[in-house]
Amino acid sequence: MAVKEMEKERAPQPAGFGVLGWVRWFWRTLTSMKTALILLFLFALASVPGSLVPQRGVEPDKVARLFQDNPTLAEWYDRFQLFDVFTSVWFAAIYLLLFTSLIGCVLPRTATYLRELRRRPPAAPRNLSRLPHHAALTADLTVEEAARRLRARRFRVDTGDGWVAAEKGYLRETGNLLFHVSLLGLLVAVGIGSLFGYRGNVLVVEGDGFANTVANYDRFIPGREVSAESLEPFSFELKDFKATYQVQGDKRGQELDYSAYLRVNDTPTAPARDYELKVNEPLEIDGTQTYLIGHGYAPVFRVTDGQGQVAFEGPVPCLVEHKPTLTSGCVVKAPDARPSQLGFLLRFLPTSVPLTDGTYASAFPGELQPEVQVLAAFTGDFGVRSGRPQSVYELAPPDLMKKLKPLVMGTAVPRPLAVGKSLDLPDGAGRLEFTGVKEWVTLQIAYDPGRMPALIFAGIATVSIALSLMIRRRRVWVRIGGGGSGTVEVGGLTRTEGSAAGFAEEFDDIVQVLTAGDRDAR
């Protein structure tokens, strides 16, 4: 028993997998076609939240509204970076893994493809009758003539002693390889756009202007290699905004079209020009594109404080609360009011109509009967000078809202304010006047140097996948009997699964060409 134990101890033990083994296994797994397809599917799947959840870079007003309406859900979305899907860590991880996987797939496939291009068609098998497609016939045909007729049908041909080998359909693998290369090019183009491009959002009210500098953006997302000097020095002024709506039928109130009329300076010294900015028709200046992505109302208010001084005057952009009627919520803050700051929660009704229960609502998104409902008025410290960042769409942080003194609540103002009307606050605290209505637009300004390369590679990928799906790889062999017997055997097969049925007709045509005379063969 002791001897057996000693022999067992001396016996060589199987080597462990080791670090190098695990690295090789991980690389083979990552660069396999199956993994590449899974990552491509995950890449497409990861883009879905970018369409379902409003993105900060595209719809910042909707993101702000979601934080107001459902702060718990918005915090979870923000925690998982769902408001910034395409710049999130998990999206970048999928992107890099897919890029690495495609490189690992393309390099060995390219080497294999180059070897295939240099290799001649294989010699004819001894027994052609075992092939899926076979024909035996009697014809006066030589090896040279058979090779010539097959070349005329664009086959690659090789000949031997009494046989001809022909192959066709190399473009299938070319399309397959180009598809993978174009995917790599597409990812590189996206990476170039992320490094050297930028995008930002800005809200502009009628009559206001915008200069393309970092400080003027409401939200600016630069690439890693972008600096403030990288931005094109153009500017524009929003002269007017017009929208048209369906006025009758079941789709009454639906937007038909809207345009922003700009006065544009391409450079600081260039003459101004007029431009009509429409959806999907961006303003482009030296590769920088300005898109019209949304609009709303900005009613104009004047706030007079308790000492008779104008503490605030100007348009206030309102967030859309109900898209079909453009009913919007507004916040007006007058931090310079004396003796105490003033703030108002308002609702703007583009076409105000009374309801049977005594309340008011908007019946149409167009500006037909604009009125403003005063939901509440407060006085106190709104925290605007505390140094804490605040949203312009909220009156004060929740902890400060509890300390504010309410002056007016909604039930105290039964009738909304029409243009030119005002509301006097109690105890001589001040006055709120509704003086007019303007409109605002949200714009996305983007520079993406990888945009055109991405379009080109996407086109190549489309053509390539069509080639790989439509072209069949097939081989044909011809054996010509010796001694002048005139016996000719033709065999053929496809190297593409599922294409045998389509090859049957082509094989019959090849047999007919090989047995026809010169005139018929031509």
Salt bridges, closest charged atoms under 4 A:
GLU59 OE2 - LYS62 NZ 3.14
ASP69 OD1 - ARG65 NH1 3.80
ASP78 OD1 - ARG56 NH1 2.98
ASP84 OD2 - ARG56 NH1 2.76
ASP84 OD1 - ARG219 NH2 2.70
GLU116 OE2 - ARG119 NH2 2.13
GLU116 OE1 - ARG473 NH2 3.02
GLU145 OE2 - ARG148 NH2 2.29
GLU145 OE2 - ARG149 NE 2.72
GLU167 OE2 - ARG473 NE 2.97
GLU167 OE2 - ARG475 NE 3.06
GLU167 OE2 - ARG495 NH1 3.27
GLU173 OE2 - ARG109 NH2 3.33
GLU237 OE2 - LYS239 NZ 3.88
ASP240 OD2 - LYS242 NZ 3.29
GLU255 OE2 - HIS295 NE2 2.53
GLU255 OE2 - LYS323 NZ 3.81
ASP257 OD2 - LYS278 NZ 2.50
ASP266 OD1 - ARG273 NH2 3.07
ASP274 OD1 - ARG263 NH1 2.80
GLU276 OE2 - LYS278 NZ 3.87
GLU284 OE2 - ARG451 NH2 3.30
GLU313 OE2 - ARG302 NH2 2.97
GLU321 OE1 - ARG347 NE 3.26
ASP336 OD1 - ARG385 NH2 2.75
GLU371 OE2 - ARG415 NH1 2.88
ASP399 OD2 - ARG388 NH1 3.28
ASP424 OD1 - ARG431 NE 2.94
GLU433 OE1 - ARG302 NH1 3.28
GLU489 OE2 - HIS134 NE2 3.00
GLU506 OE1 - ARG472 NH2 3.02
GLU506 OE2 - ARG474 NH2 3.12
ASP518 OD1 - ARG148 NH2 3.55
ASP518 OD1 - ARG149 NH2 3.22
